[in-house]
Structures are given as C-alpha cells and as structure tokens.
C-alpha cells in the first residue's frame, strides 16, 4: 500500500461517522510542516500568516511550537478580534480603510499595544487620524517595501503590485513623516517577496518555464537582498530602535533567513501545504488540510459524480486554481465541466471502485481559503478524529 493509499484509509476510518462534505487537518502532518519551517528559518522567528490558517485553535497550536512568534493578519477587523481574544503581537499585512477599526484601536490601550498597522503612503496616516474619534492611543506602524524586480528602467516589472515604496530613499522619507507625527510610532518594516516565495519553480511538464522561473528568482533574491538591506539602513537612521524587519514566505524561508537585515520570517501556507506548493525545489511538505465530498452518482463506466466541489482559489483564473482530486489517486476533472457549483463529475478507473456515499478527498489550491467553505475542521490524529474546531467562518467571522 502506498503512502497516499494509507492516508486515504486513515482518513476514511477517522471520518466514517461523519457525512461529507467534511474538512480535516492531519495534525501529524501539520506539526511536521511546522517543524520543517522552523528548520528552514535557521533560528529566526516565524510570524504565522493567519490568512493561510483561518482557525484560531490552529493559530494557537502553531504558536505553541518553538520558533513561532506573532501573527500576520489580513484585515484590521481580524487584527482587533485576535487581539481581544488574547493574541498579543498582531501585524496587519495590508493597509486598511476601516475607520471603525481605527477608532477602536485608538481608544483601547490593550489593542493599541497588540496591533501594528501597515502604511505605505502619508494619506493612510491622514485617514487614521481622521478616524480616531477622540481616541488618543499611539498607533504602531510598519512600513512596506515593494519587493518587485524591475528592469529596463521599470518597463519590465516582476512581482505583485503592492507598496509604492521601492527605493530606500522613499522608505526613509515616509519613516521621517511617521516619526515626526504625534500619535504614531514606527516599529517595523515588511517586505513580502511573493514572486519568490509564492511562485513554484518546478512546474510539472514545463521544464523550460521552470528553468526561467529559477533564473528569475535567483536574480530577484540578489537584487532584493541588497535593496532591502539598504532600505533597512535608511530607515534605522531615522528610527534606530525598530523592533522587527519581516520578510519571506513559505517558498523562500531559508533564503530570506540568510539576510542579516531580516529579523523574522512570515509563513503560513506551509502548514497546510495546498496543491500550489507542490511545485518547489526548495522544500517538500506533507499535505495537512483536505476536504472530502460524497459520491452521489455513478453516470457510467469510469465516472462518478460528487456533490459540490466548485471551490476555486483566488488569483488569475486557471486550472491550477481548482482543488485537486487527491484520494483515491488517479481521478481527474471532466474537461467540459471542471469543478462544479453543486456537482462535479470525476473521471478515471478508480471511479469504478467507488460506491454511492463514499468519500473523495481533495486538496485546495491555496491554504486558508478552504476555511471560507467550512464552519469547522476535524482534527485527525492517526486514524481518529480527536477534536472539531471552528474556522473563522464557524465563529461567524468573514473578514473579506
């Protein structure tokens, strides 16, 4: 029996008492992935990206591992909620226009001490001040450096369209604006290199493309390491006592950790290891988060139909954004139907061994987005479900 067949048998036994659709997290794989991230970080602390987990119980679990400290959140409302729940170090990774959230932050000493907001434009400081509603607490601020690789005077750009702050001089200018403005304290710098950390460099069947990605990422790492170090030096000339410089992502942990200027690494997807993280040469994780859909039809030889399944991931539309039929191995989508809103036909010889009511196990293309579809995650240890914990959705929280 292969490892995947053994996993299928375990998951089927563990969830035999549960009707599908159902989502699980294999705690053995989750903990092993956490340990591997810590190994790759080589002594630098890892700040866990909550958008890739979206479950308070599992955020608490990973923060209980040596090597993890702090949360990187994705909305201000989530940041405030986590801080009220007892998380004491929450870095908001994206600028916000949540005026009510800023008013809450500025009025509460506990929240203001626990949450750091992201800024890359003086106009964002204006918005925060206008939203204070009488609150006088000092707001902790982090600046975001744009990490994109630019060539030919900027005519070629590789990387996400994020911060407008690309040069060290721009970072220093905004640092002076924050430092000279009452009610704000600059505490950190963030630089997320998504074109390195979030793009697989070993795409199956695409050898030339994979080689091109590796060459691009090698050049991008060198360029960014020098520019990030210069930006950190420039900002520290304004604010010498910065608390942190955050960088990285699951796909680049070990490379970012090598930079002296970086004090902590961000990672989250590497805990669940969704299908988009199969295409990396730098690490191999164990799929930890899966969901099962029930077989409800057998339309013909080599075909079964499962209920639901249309759970595409965010990003540019494409087949790589669809969940992967994972167990039993060998099933594939019908090219004309794909992953359907209410039903999904699956083709392949394993279909002939599936009966009505059997489970087909899938991996989501991305990590935390799975939790927007399920109210709870069943935690599997060995071949038993040992707990069921709510996702953000299960706690009534849909932040985006």
C-alpha positions in Angstrom: 0.0 0.0 0.0 1.4 3.4 -1.0 1.6 6.3 1.5 -1.3 8.0 -0.2 -3.4 4.9 -0.1 -2.6 4.5 3.6 -3.6 8.1 4.2 -6.9 7.6 2.4 -7.6 4.5 4.6 -6.8 6.6 7.7 -9.0 9.5 6.7 -11.9 7.2 5.7 -11.7 5.4 9.1 -11.3 8.6 11.0 -14.4 10.2 9.4 -16.6 7.1 9.0 -19.1 8.6 11.4 -19.2 12.0 9.6 -21.2 12.8 6.4 -19.4 14.7 3.7 -18.7 17.4 2.8 -16.2 17.5 5.6 -12.8 19.2 6.1 -9.9 17.7 8.1 -6.5 18.8 9.2 -4.0 15.9 9.8 -2.2 17.1 13.0 0.8 14.8 12.4 1.4 16.4 9.0 0.6 19.9 10.4 3.2 19.6 13.2 5.8 18.1 10.9 5.3 21.0 8.5 5.7 23.5 11.3 8.9 21.8 12.4 10.3 21.9 8.8 9.5 25.7 8.6 11.4 26.2 11.8 14.4 24.2 10.5 14.5 26.2 7.3 14.3 29.5 9.3 17.6 28.6 10.9 16.9 30.3 14.2 14.9 33.3 13.0 11.4 33.5 14.5 8.5 32.8 12.2 5.4 35.0 12.2 2.4 32.9 11.2 0.2 34.3 8.4 -3.3 34.0 9.6 -4.9 34.2 6.1 -3.3 30.8 5.4 -4.8 29.2 8.6 -8.1 31.0 9.4 -8.7 28.9 12.5 -7.9 30.3 16.0 -7.3 26.9 17.5 -4.6 26.1 14.9 -3.1 29.5 15.2 -2.7 28.9 18.9 -1.3 25.4 18.3 1.4 26.6 15.9 2.3 29.5 18.2 2.9 26.8 20.9 5.8 25.5 18.7 9.2 26.7 19.5 10.3 29.0 16.7 7.0 30.7 16.0 6.0 34.1 17.5 3.4 36.6 16.5 0.6 36.7 13.8 0.5 38.4 10.5 -3.2 39.3 9.9 -5.0 40.3 6.8 -7.7 42.8 7.9 -7.9 45.3 10.7 -11.2 43.8 11.9 -9.5 40.5 12.2 -6.5 42.1 14.0 -8.7 43.6 16.6 -10.7 40.4 17.1 -7.5 38.4 17.5 -6.1 40.9 20.0 -9.3 40.8 22.0 -9.0 37.0 22.0 -5.6 37.2 23.6 -3.1 37.4 20.7 -0.5 39.9 21.9 1.5 40.5 18.7 -0.5 41.1 15.5 1.0 42.6 12.4 -1.6 43.8 9.9 -0.1 42.9 6.5 -2.2 45.2 4.4 -3.3 48.9 4.6 -6.8 49.4 5.8 -9.6 51.9 5.3 -11.6 50.5 8.2 -12.4 53.8 10.1 -14.4 52.0 12.8 -11.4 49.6 13.4 -9.0 52.5 13.7 -11.3 54.3 16.2 -11.4 51.1 18.3 -7.6 50.8 18.1 -7.0 54.4 19.1 -9.4 54.1 22.1 -8.1 51.0 23.7 -4.6 50.7 25.3 -4.6 46.9 25.1 -5.4 46.8 21.4 -3.0 49.6 20.5 -0.2 47.7 22.2 -1.0 44.5 20.4 -1.7 45.5 16.8 0.7 47.1 14.3 -0.8 48.6 11.1 0.7 48.7 7.7 1.4 52.1 5.9 3.0 52.9 2.6 1.5 56.4 2.0 1.1 59.5 4.1 -2.6 59.6 3.1 -3.1 56.5 5.2 -1.9 58.4 8.2 -4.4 61.1 7.4 -7.2 58.5 7.3 -6.2 57.0 10.6 -6.1 60.4 12.3 -9.5 61.3 10.9 -10.9 58.1 12.2 -9.6 58.3 15.8 -13.0 59.7 17.1 -11.3 61.1 20.2 -9.0 58.1 20.8 -5.6 59.2 21.9 -3.6 55.9 21.9 -0.4 55.8 19.9 -0.7 53.7 16.8 2.1 51.2 16.0 3.1 51.5 12.3 5.0 49.2 9.9 6.3 50.4 6.5 6.0 48.1 3.5 8.8 47.9 0.9 7.9 47.0 -2.6 9.9 43.9 -3.5 9.3 43.6 -7.2 12.2 43.1 -9.6 12.4 46.0 -12.1 14.3 46.0 -15.3 14.8 48.5 -18.2 14.0 51.5 -16.0 10.8 49.9 -14.7 9.4 49.0 -18.1 9.6 45.3 -17.0 8.3 44.5 -13.6 8.2 41.1 -12.0 6.3 40.8 -8.7 3.0 41.9 -7.1 1.6 45.4 -7.4 1.8 46.2 -3.7 3.6 49.1 -2.0 4.6 52.3 -4.0 7.8 52.4 -1.8 10.5 50.8 -3.9 13.7 52.8 -3.1 15.4 53.2 0.2 15.0 56.9 -0.1 11.2 56.7 -0.3 11.2 54.4 2.8 13.3 56.9 4.7 11.1 59.8 3.7 7.9 58.1 5.0 9.8 57.0 8.1 10.5 60.7 8.8 6.8 61.5 8.3 5.7 58.9 10.8 8.4 59.7 13.3 7.5 63.4 13.2 3.8 62.9 13.6 2.2 62.8 17.0 0.1 59.7 17.7 2.2 57.2 15.7 5.3 55.1 16.4 7.3 53.4 13.7 8.2 49.9 14.8 8.9 47.7 11.8 9.4 47.1 8.1 7.8 44.4 6.0 8.8 43.2 2.5 7.0 40.2 1.0 8.7 38.8 -2.0 5.7 37.0 -3.5 7.4 36.4 -6.8 10.0 34.3 -5.0 8.0 32.9 -2.0 4.8 32.3 -3.8 5.8 31.0 -7.3 6.7 27.4 -7.8 10.0 26.8 -9.7 9.4 23.1 -10.7 6.1 23.1 -12.7 5.3 19.6 -13.9 5.8 19.2 -17.6 7.1 22.8 -18.0 10.9 22.3 -17.9 11.7 25.5 -19.8 9.3 27.6 -17.8 10.7 26.1 -14.5 14.2 27.0 -15.5 13.2 30.5 -16.4 11.5 30.9 -13.0 14.6 29.7 -11.2 16.8 32.1 -13.1 14.4 35.0 -12.4 14.2 34.1 -8.7 17.9 33.8 -8.3 18.3 37.3 -9.8 15.4 38.7 -7.7 16.8 37.3 -4.5 20.2 39.0 -5.1 18.7 42.3 -6.1 16.2 42.3 -3.2 18.7 41.4 -0.5 20.9 44.4 -1.4 18.0 46.8 -1.7 16.2 45.5 1.5 19.4 45.9 3.5 19.8 49.5 2.1 16.2 50.3 3.0 16.6 49.0 6.5 19.8 51.1 7.0 18.0 54.2 5.7 15.0 53.7 8.0 17.2 52.9 11.0 18.9 56.2 10.5 15.5 57.8 11.3 14.3 55.2 13.8 17.2 53.3 15.3 15.1 51.1 17.6 13.0 49.3 15.0 11.5 46.2 16.6 11.4 44.0 13.5 12.1 43.6 9.8 9.8 41.0 8.3 10.3 39.1 5.0 9.9 35.9 3.3 7.0 33.4 2.8 6.7 29.7 2.7 8.6 29.2 -0.5 11.6 31.4 0.4 12.0 30.8 4.1 15.6 29.5 4.0 16.8 32.2 1.5 15.2 35.1 3.4 16.6 33.8 6.7 20.1 34.2 5.3 19.7 38.0 5.1 21.2 39.8 8.1 18.8 42.7 7.7 15.8 40.4 8.2 14.9 39.7 11.8 11.8 37.5 11.3 10.1 35.4 8.6 6.5 35.2 7.6 4.9 31.9 6.7 1.6 30.2 6.8 0.7 28.1 3.7 3.5 25.7 4.5 1.5 24.4 7.5 -1.4 23.1 5.3 0.6 22.6 2.1 -2.0 23.2 -0.5 -1.5 22.0 -4.1 0.2 25.2 -5.3 3.1 24.3 -3.1 3.8 21.1 -4.9 5.9 22.9 -7.5 9.0 23.9 -5.4 12.5 22.5 -5.5 13.4 24.2 -2.1 11.2 22.1 0.1 8.6 19.3 0.3 5.8 19.4 2.8 3.1 17.0 3.8 -0.5 17.8 2.7 -2.2 18.5 6.0 -5.6 20.1 5.1 -8.0 18.2 3.0 -11.8 18.1 2.3 -14.0 15.2 1.3 -17.0 15.3 -1.0 -19.5 12.4 -1.2 -20.2 10.3 -4.3 -23.8 10.8 -5.2 -24.0 9.4 -8.8 -22.4 6.8 -11.0 -23.2 8.0 -14.5 -21.3 5.3 -16.3 -18.1 3.3 -16.5 -15.1 5.3 -15.2 -17.2 8.2 -13.9 -18.6 9.2 -10.6 -20.2 12.5 -9.5 -19.6 14.1 -6.2 -21.7 16.8 -4.5 -20.3 20.3 -4.8 -16.6 21.0 -5.5 -16.6 24.4 -7.1 -14.1 25.9 -4.6 -11.6 27.8 -6.8 -8.7 29.7 -5.3 -8.1 33.5 -5.7 -5.7 34.8 -8.3 -5.6 34.7 -12.1 -8.1 32.2 -13.3 -6.8 28.8 -14.5 -6.8 25.1 -13.9 -4.1 25.5 -11.2 -6.7 27.4 -9.1 -9.0 24.4 -8.9 -8.9 21.9 -6.0 -7.0 18.7 -6.8 -8.9 15.4 -6.7 -6.3 13.7 -4.4 -7.7 10.4 -3.0 -8.2 7.9 -4.4 -5.3 8.7 -6.7 -6.0 8.8 -10.4 -9.2 10.8 -10.7 -9.5 13.9 -12.9 -12.0 16.5 -13.9 -14.2 16.3 -17.0 -12.7 19.0 -19.3 -16.2 20.3 -20.1 -17.4 20.7 -16.6 -14.4 21.1 -14.3 -15.3 21.7 -10.6 -19.0 22.4 -10.5 -21.0 24.6 -8.2 -23.3 21.8 -7.0 -21.9 18.7 -8.6 -18.5 17.6 -10.0 -18.1 14.6 -12.4 -14.7 12.8 -11.9 -13.2 10.5 -14.5 -10.7 7.7 -14.2 -10.5 4.0 -13.5 -10.7 4.5 -9.6 -14.2 5.7 -10.1 -15.4 2.1 -10.8 -14.4 1.1 -7.2 -16.3 4.0 -5.6 -19.8 3.4 -4.2 -22.6 5.9 -3.5 -21.8 7.6 -0.3 -18.0 7.0 -0.5 -15.7 10.0 0.1 -13.4 11.5 -2.5 -10.7 13.6 -0.9 -9.5 16.9 -2.4 -6.7 19.4 -1.7 -7.5 23.1 -2.1 -5.2 25.1 -4.4 -4.4 27.6 -1.7 -4.3 27.3 2.1 -6.7 29.2 4.3 -9.3 29.8 1.6 -10.6 26.3 2.3 -11.8 27.6 5.6 -14.2 30.0 3.9 -16.2 26.9 2.8 -16.3 25.0 6.0 -17.5 26.0 9.5 -15.2 23.5 11.3 -12.1 21.5 10.8 -11.9 17.9 12.1 -8.5 17.3 13.6 -7.2 13.8 12.8 -4.5 12.0 14.8 -3.6 8.7 13.3 -6.9 7.2 12.3 -9.1 9.1 14.7 -10.8 12.5 14.9 -9.8 13.9 18.2 -11.5 17.3 18.0 -13.5 19.6 15.9 -12.6 23.2 15.9 -14.3 26.2 14.3 -12.8 28.1 11.4 -13.2 31.9 11.2 -16.4 31.2 9.3 -17.6 28.8 12.1 -17.1 31.7 14.6 -19.2 34.0 12.4 -16.2 35.9 11.1 -16.0 36.6 7.4 -13.5 39.4 7.1 -13.2 39.5 3.3 
